[in-house]
């Protein structure tokens, strides 16, 4: 059982108001999960305090020699892990998670859903300004592996176009929606769209099943090790409450939470 320290408890208390509003939850990537409800009302700019777009260009995708087409983890030789977040849901929960990570010296990887960016375009720049990775998690968060070639292509390029319009780049990573891995067709379409790798993961927090913050914390810490890529979600109060304890215990073990780009560089 992971104990929450006084410092971590303060982080959790900062988000207590958000936890009360836990009814508005985003769907996870497990097959059959419900579609996400509308996020809490907040304009794109006011949700982040940043303009919807700036002329600065964000990092572009790159190839990592020696890494497979579908990446599940990074090198085991460095004390680093990548906490990757499927980006949709209440923007207040998203900004709380980002702020908690930044207070603790952690950097995240966010795979954003295109419709979420349409509703909250300022969050794209907020993520990048915090030093985090930003990538593509399809336009509508549907079961992309089950789609026709034309439909799957549109899901990938639709989100890529929004990222490019908002940040100057199509994002550093692509992750398929509703599946941890991409079908051969979807992997090929992602490469054609400019993503040399599909970003998968080896640790699934299962936070989208709403098991409670303690269960999310235990699941991540039981499986994470050097080089791990962990799947988490914006939009769930359990995840907001779990993050301080996760970061504290990773740090106690000598593991640093970094972007996936840093993990693989």
GIVEN-V759209 format. One record per helix or strand. SS is the DSSP state (helix for helix, strand for strand). FROM is the first residue (numbers start at 1). TO is the last residue. If there is no record, write none. Layout:
BEGIN
ss-><SS:SS>
from-><FROM:FROM>
to-><TO:TO>
END
This chain:
BEGIN
ss-><helix:helix:helix:strand:strand:strand:helix:strand:helix:helix:strand:helix:helix:strand:helix:strand:strand:helix:helix:strand:helix:strand:helix>
from-><6:16:44:70:73:80:91:109:114:122:133:144:149:174:184:198:203:207:213:228:237:256:260>
to-><14:20:48:71:73:87:103:112:119:129:136:146:167:174:193:199:204:209:223:233:252:258:264>
END
